[in-house]
Amino acid sequence: MALTGLDIYKKLPKTNCGECGFPACLPFAMKLAAGQAELDACPYLSEEIKEELAEASAPPIRLVTIGKGENVLKIGEEQVMFRHEKTFFHPPGIGVIVEDTDPQEIIDGKINQTREVKFERVGQILKSDIIAVKASSGDTSKFVSVVGKVREALDLPIILMTDNPEIMKAALSICAEDKPLIYAANNENSEAMANLSKEYDCPLAVSAKGLETLSPLVEKILALGVKHLVLNPGSENVGSALRDLVLIRRAALKQKFRPLGYPVITFPCSQAEDDLMETTLAAIYIMKYGGIILLRNLEPWKALPLFVLRQNIYTDPQRPMRVEEGIYPIGNPNETSPVLITSNFSLTYFIVSGEIEASKIPSWLLVLDTEGLSVMTSWAAGKFVPETIAPFVKRSGITDKVKHHKLVIPGCVAQISGELEDELPDWDIIVGPREAADIPVFLKQWAA
Ligand code: SF4
């Protein structure tokens, strides 16, 4: 079990020097126990005590990194049961399972789907971020060959799936430098798999039937010196999977039960009979609390709703999605092109820029930083008002790009036009449409 604040306090120097940024050792100990302070902040701890206390200050759900390079997948480190309490941090990896017994065209199809099925939404690319290769054949060379093919075709983290340590070792010998997830240690092979995890420095999945079997197995593997784990509670159906996922999250966050403080891998691919049910299960695991979600295939109709759901669940509910403040050229504008202004709420930006694009009238779009609020909300909050718009227009550099001084403001804030003209006496303020959908018609009448 994790140490309490008082347990930690007993190990501190108790000089209350304040160098850690806290007024005394006790509040520092309390914050450390709550995971809200860094151990290194106290310069007076011996290496031995540091090691002991590191356990207490570690996040209740450990961060696990799979893969390397820019496509690395990070999962875990979640701090709350419910998104509205704070935010969820690391979106689950979504990917397909390729079996080494699959016909070649199926393997190629899954690789192609993984590479090609992607969507852009509010400025982000939504795509698959992991792929699993399963040794269903029991044939070492076949498995290694498929792993090699997948690795060659995709720059994505890989999960190697076999219970056989010899087959696993053969696959690791060709791809360990990519830091794949080793799946999985169980009651029969735990020592051999733990040794492979240590030898090749790769994260290890631990699989058991039920939480009562899983937690002692995790403790055994931790004692063998493996630190980066992913859990599979072996749930047989969606009911038990949902129960296990909630219990694991609760045990880690509320009871600080270390053996269950790791991200969880889920298998809607093997729990559903058809693609529709598989997609439904995957959606459930995105919301509660899958760390990796494996599918049979990545058909676009299945991938799009799952990717969008994941994006929505893993955005900070207290921080609206936003784009950078600045000048956005749309359709290669020139010095006579229209200049429009809007707020930096992502949805507003993408709707407005989409309508400008649809008008086929090249334009300059000025985007003011309104802290991610929409036009009306930011106007009401005093962030999209003449006092903020005028200085932005002056510093933006738009006067170097156009020879006219006409600025189109959203129709829903028509009431600021007079005051804005006072703030920007060199500019004509033109009230644009209230609705973004009317922008194309409006722009077609533009004359600089
Ligand atoms: S720096 Fe260390 S010794 Fe000083 S108050 Fe903080 S915890 Fe105590």
Residues whose N, C-alpha, C, O or C-beta is under 5 A from the ligand:
A	BS01	SF4	L12 P13 K14 T15 N16 C17 G18 E19 C20 F22 A24 C25 F28 A41 C42 P43 Y44
